[in-house]
Every structure is written in C-alpha cells, then in structure tokens.
Amino acid sequence: MLPKMLYELLPYLYLSAGLGGFIINSAIVFVASISLMMTGVLVLIMRINYRRGIKKYHHGN
C-alpha cells in the first residue's frame, strides 16, 4: 500500500511528467507524454467522482 501523501500526489506527478516530456523532441516521448497526461486527468476525474459519491452517501443526498 502506498503512503497517503504519495497516493494523493500521483495524478499530479503523472501530469508533471507528461508536461516535462514535451521538452524532448521525439515522437515516442510525445506519445508517452500524452498518455501520462491523459492518465493523470483520468485518475483525478475518477477520484472526484468517487469522493462526490461518498459525500452524497454520508450526507443523505
């Protein structure tokens, strides 16, 4: 199991690594950078949706 701080930072690390990849001029790195960024956004969206569901469940909405 990951420490909570690392777990919470992972999507932002994915996004940062993806943005950092644009510095390198290579088609393979470009594809990897796009993949990392899409993964970071997807993880953030999934976490937001999950946490909204938890809040609704606990608050009776």
VMD Tcl script that draws the C-alpha trace (Angstrom):
set ca {
  {0.00 0.00 0.00}
  {1.25 3.46 -0.87}
  {1.66 6.15 1.76}
  {-1.31 8.56 1.65}
  {0.79 11.55 0.59}
  {2.28 9.68 -2.39}
  {-1.15 8.31 -3.31}
  {-2.64 11.81 -3.39}
  {0.28 13.21 -5.40}
  {0.35 10.52 -8.13}
  {-2.03 12.19 -10.63}
  {-0.09 15.45 -10.34}
  {3.18 13.58 -10.84}
  {1.71 11.98 -13.97}
  {0.70 15.40 -15.28}
  {4.10 16.93 -14.44}
  {5.99 14.10 -16.12}
  {3.74 14.44 -19.16}
  {4.37 18.15 -19.42}
  {8.10 17.64 -18.89}
  {8.20 15.22 -21.81}
  {7.34 17.99 -24.26}
  {10.88 19.33 -23.81}
  {12.31 16.30 -25.62}
  {11.84 16.31 -29.38}
  {10.84 12.71 -30.05}
  {7.65 11.12 -31.35}
  {7.83 8.27 -28.82}
  {8.29 10.66 -25.90}
  {5.44 12.80 -27.25}
  {3.08 9.79 -27.24}
  {4.25 8.80 -23.76}
  {3.73 12.38 -22.53}
  {0.19 12.50 -23.89}
  {-0.51 9.10 -22.27}
  {0.80 10.28 -18.90}
  {-1.28 13.45 -19.05}
  {-4.43 11.55 -20.01}
  {-3.81 9.10 -17.18}
  {-3.36 11.93 -14.67}
  {-6.59 13.60 -15.76}
  {-8.47 10.29 -15.72}
  {-7.29 9.48 -12.20}
  {-8.29 12.95 -10.99}
  {-11.75 12.63 -12.56}
  {-12.24 9.16 -11.06}
  {-11.23 10.39 -7.61}
  {-13.51 13.43 -7.80}
  {-16.47 11.27 -8.85}
  {-15.77 8.73 -6.13}
  {-15.44 11.37 -3.42}
  {-18.63 13.10 -4.54}
  {-20.41 9.75 -4.28}
  {-19.07 9.23 -0.79}
  {-20.22 12.70 0.30}
  {-23.71 12.08 -1.10}
  {-23.90 8.76 0.70}
  {-22.82 10.23 4.05}
  {-24.98 13.36 3.83}
  {-28.08 11.59 2.60}
  {-28.35 13.49 -0.73}
}
mol new
graphics top color blue
foreach p $ca { graphics top sphere $p radius 0.5 }
foreach p [lrange $ca 0 end-1] q [lrange $ca 1 end] { graphics top cylinder $p $q radius 0.2 }
display resetview
